[in-house]
Amino acid sequence: MSFVPTMEMTPRQMQCVRNSWRNFRDLDPAFFSEPFYAKLFADHPAAKKVFGDNLAEHFSFLHEMLSQLVSRIDRPDQLLITCSRIARNNAALGMNEKFYEWYGHALIWTLRQGAGADWNMETEQSWISYYKYLVDQIHNLQHGIAEAIDH
């Protein structure tokens, strides 16, 4: 039996995350990702070094991963598969804990801007809860990847 961490989100919070992502899931990845990375780099110029100048691949990856994370919000086994892929990607990029905080702020800002009047405090708190859960999973997986490489 595999260990699947429990998520402390209510069904209502999960629905808030799903509903708010509907504004973005069918868009061209650049439409969501360009403002996200612009915000990230404006607030934290050091982050640009991690991603380089060609962001098109990162645009697609970000959008694809968010779509998977939202669609798998209530399927922990499937969610861990996506988290594992993100952890491998982030380990290869050399991302550390500070990047997750920076990412979180840029993500919430981008979602808030894109959702406009559809955004409210409940939606924001739902995304923050989900993001914290995801970061814990990704960080643990990334740490495991780093340990495996070191041995």
Residue pairs with C-beta under 8 A, 6 or more apart in sequence:
2 77
4 76
4 77
4 80
5 76
5 133
5 136
5 137
6 76
7 73
7 76
7 130
7 133
8 129
8 133
9 73
9 126
9 129
9 130
9 133
11 74
12 122
12 126
13 122
13 125
13 126
13 129
13 130
14 73
14 74
14 126
14 130
16 122
16 123
16 126
16 127
17 70
17 73
17 123
17 126
17 127
17 130
18 70
18 73
19 123
20 111
20 115
20 118
20 119
20 123
20 126
20 127
21 66
21 67
21 70
23 114
23 115
23 118
24 31
24 32
24 63
24 66
24 111
24 114
25 67
25 70
27 63
29 59
29 60
29 62
29 63
29 64
30 56
30 59
32 62
32 63
32 66
32 110
32 114
33 55
33 58
33 59
33 60
33 62
33 63
34 59
35 110
35 113
35 114
36 62
36 106
36 107
36 110
37 51
37 55
37 58
37 59
37 106
39 105
39 106
39 109
39 110
40 47
40 102
40 103
40 106
41 47
41 48
43 102
43 105
43 106
44 102
47 99
47 102
50 93
50 94
50 95
50 99
51 58
51 93
61 89
65 82
65 85
65 86
68 82
69 79
69 82
69 83
69 130
69 134
72 78
72 79
72 82
73 79
73 130
79 137
80 137
80 141
83 134
83 137
83 138
83 141
84 141
86 138
87 138
87 139
87 141
87 142
87 144
87 145
88 142
88 145
90 99
90 138
90 142
91 142
91 145
91 146
91 149
95 142
97 139
100 135
100 138
100 139
104 128
104 131
104 132
104 135
107 127
107 131
108 124
108 127
108 128
108 131
111 119
111 127
112 119
112 124
115 123
